[in-house]
Amino acid sequence: MSKSIWIAFRNGGIIPAAVAGGKEKKVGPHEPVEVPESYGQHLIDDRFAYKAEKPAATKPAKDQVGRGARQDAGKAARAAELTGTIDDLKKAVEAASDLEAKTKLSAELAAAEDELAEIGAG
């Protein structure tokens, strides 16, 4: 990014793939995110977002250093669980005959795939 600013969405939002650099990024309410200045100013002008401060980098506390391995193991377990859930949801979407049920299952599938992508990126 040549010139960027930090913004936060008032009610959460989505940064388009072209701006996020590959895949669209979902951002929660009041979560600071760095974006190109022109895009961020557009969101600020339209009152979807406000200028935010860059989050402070924090050092892990001494007791948190050992947690890294446990967190990695937890992420791996959650990823395995999500993979199974995704496979089951794909089969359920294909088997669903009711449009409403298919739509609901597709939304659940998308949410599970997004969570799995976040675990992989995190």
C-alpha positions as CSV (number, residue, x, y, z in Angstrom):
1,M,0.0,0.0,0.0
2,S,1.4,3.3,-1.0
3,K,-0.5,5.6,1.5
4,S,-2.9,4.0,3.9
5,I,-5.0,4.9,6.9
6,W,-6.6,2.9,9.8
7,I,-10.4,2.8,9.9
8,A,-13.0,1.0,11.9
9,F,-16.5,0.2,10.7
10,R,-19.4,1.3,12.9
11,N,-21.4,-1.8,12.4
12,G,-18.9,-4.2,10.9
13,G,-18.2,-4.4,7.2
14,I,-16.4,-6.2,4.3
15,I,-13.2,-5.1,2.7
16,P,-13.4,-6.1,-1.0
17,A,-10.9,-8.5,-2.4
18,A,-9.4,-5.8,-4.7
19,V,-8.6,-3.7,-1.7
20,A,-7.7,-6.5,0.8
21,G,-5.3,-8.0,-1.6
22,G,-6.8,-11.3,-2.7
23,K,-9.8,-12.4,-0.7
24,E,-12.5,-10.2,0.8
25,K,-12.1,-9.7,4.5
26,K,-14.9,-9.5,7.0
27,V,-14.3,-6.9,9.7
28,G,-16.2,-6.7,13.0
29,P,-17.6,-3.5,14.5
30,H,-15.0,-1.1,15.8
31,E,-12.2,-3.4,14.7
32,P,-9.2,-1.3,13.3
33,V,-8.1,-2.2,9.8
34,E,-5.5,-0.7,7.5
35,V,-6.8,0.3,4.0
36,P,-5.6,2.5,1.2
37,E,-6.3,6.2,2.1
38,S,-8.6,6.9,-0.9
39,Y,-10.8,3.9,0.0
40,G,-10.8,4.6,3.7
41,Q,-11.7,8.3,3.2
42,H,-14.6,7.2,0.9
43,L,-16.0,5.1,3.7
44,I,-15.4,7.8,6.3
45,D,-17.2,10.4,4.1
46,D,-20.1,8.1,3.6
47,R,-20.2,7.5,7.4
48,F,-19.8,3.7,7.1
49,A,-16.5,4.0,9.1
50,Y,-14.4,6.4,11.1
51,K,-10.7,7.0,11.4
52,A,-9.2,4.7,13.9
53,E,-5.8,4.5,15.7
54,K,-3.3,1.8,14.8
55,P,-3.7,-1.0,17.3
56,A,-0.8,-1.2,19.7
57,A,1.5,-4.1,19.4
58,T,1.5,-6.2,22.5
59,K,4.2,-8.5,23.8
60,P,2.9,-11.8,25.2
61,A,3.1,-12.1,28.9
62,K,5.4,-14.7,30.4
63,D,2.6,-17.1,31.2
64,Q,1.2,-16.8,27.6
65,V,4.5,-17.9,26.0
66,G,3.7,-21.6,26.8
67,R,0.2,-21.2,25.5
68,G,1.3,-21.0,21.9
69,A,1.7,-24.8,21.5
70,R,-1.7,-25.4,23.2
71,Q,-3.3,-22.8,20.9
72,D,-1.7,-24.4,17.8
73,A,-3.1,-27.8,18.9
74,G,-6.5,-26.3,19.5
75,K,-6.4,-24.7,16.1
76,A,-5.5,-28.0,14.5
77,A,-8.3,-29.8,16.3
78,R,-10.8,-27.1,15.3
79,A,-9.6,-27.2,11.7
80,A,-10.1,-31.0,11.6
81,E,-13.6,-30.6,13.1
82,L,-14.4,-27.9,10.5
83,T,-13.2,-30.0,7.7
84,G,-15.6,-32.8,8.7
85,T,-18.4,-30.3,9.1
86,I,-17.8,-28.8,5.7
87,D,-17.8,-32.2,4.1
88,D,-21.1,-33.1,5.8
89,L,-22.6,-29.7,4.8
90,K,-21.6,-30.1,1.2
91,K,-23.4,-33.5,1.1
92,A,-26.4,-32.0,2.8
93,V,-26.6,-29.1,0.3
94,E,-26.5,-31.5,-2.6
95,A,-29.2,-33.7,-1.1
96,A,-31.5,-30.9,-0.1
97,S,-34.6,-30.6,-2.2
98,D,-36.2,-27.6,-0.4
99,L,-34.8,-24.2,-1.6
100,E,-35.1,-22.7,1.9
101,A,-33.2,-25.6,3.5
102,K,-30.6,-25.5,0.7
103,T,-30.1,-21.7,1.2
104,K,-29.7,-22.2,5.0
105,L,-27.2,-25.0,4.6
106,S,-25.2,-23.0,2.0
107,A,-24.9,-20.1,4.4
108,E,-23.7,-22.5,7.2
109,L,-21.2,-24.0,4.7
110,A,-19.9,-20.6,3.8
111,A,-19.5,-19.6,7.4
112,A,-17.6,-22.8,8.2
113,E,-15.3,-22.3,5.2
114,D,-14.6,-18.7,6.3
115,E,-13.8,-19.9,9.8
116,L,-11.5,-22.5,8.4
117,A,-9.7,-20.0,6.2
118,E,-9.3,-17.7,9.3
119,I,-7.7,-20.5,11.3
120,G,-5.3,-21.3,8.4
121,A,-4.4,-17.6,8.1
122,G,-4.1,-17.0,11.8
